[in-house]
Amino acid sequence: MDLYPYDPANGPAVPDLPPINIGALTVGLSDLFGRASGLVLPRSVLINETAQAYLLTFAPDPDSIRVITSWAIRFGGVVESHTCSPDGTQRQHIILTFEYFGVQVDAFTFLPVT
């Protein structure tokens, strides 16, 4: 006799959770900022309901490297840097990517390359 007769490998697939609506995403962002107490907050935010993501834009200032690193220390994730030309001017793109309760967070800045 088996104590656990249900075998999930042979059972029906568990359905995906429905996307989080914009109101709940807004509350989640507010909670994220509450947990970021003591950190520099971004200069602008975009909530993307379709992608289930927060895009946090920090100032185009060299100090933003330290700020984004402090977010990485607090929330984990991966910090990457590369050079690109989004507006025809060469810039260093620094981006931190992490997940916050199932929502992707991209915290980034573009710094002028001198």
DAWOWO-V939624 format. One line per field, one symbol per residue. psi: psi as a letter, one per 40 degrees, with the letter a starting at -180 (. if undefined). A space follows every 50 residues. Layout:
psi: ???
//
This chain:
psi: hhdgehhddeiiihiiiiihidddddddddddddeeheihiidiihhhdd efihhhhiigidedddddddddddeaahhihihigdfehhihhhhhhihh fehhhhhiihhih.
//
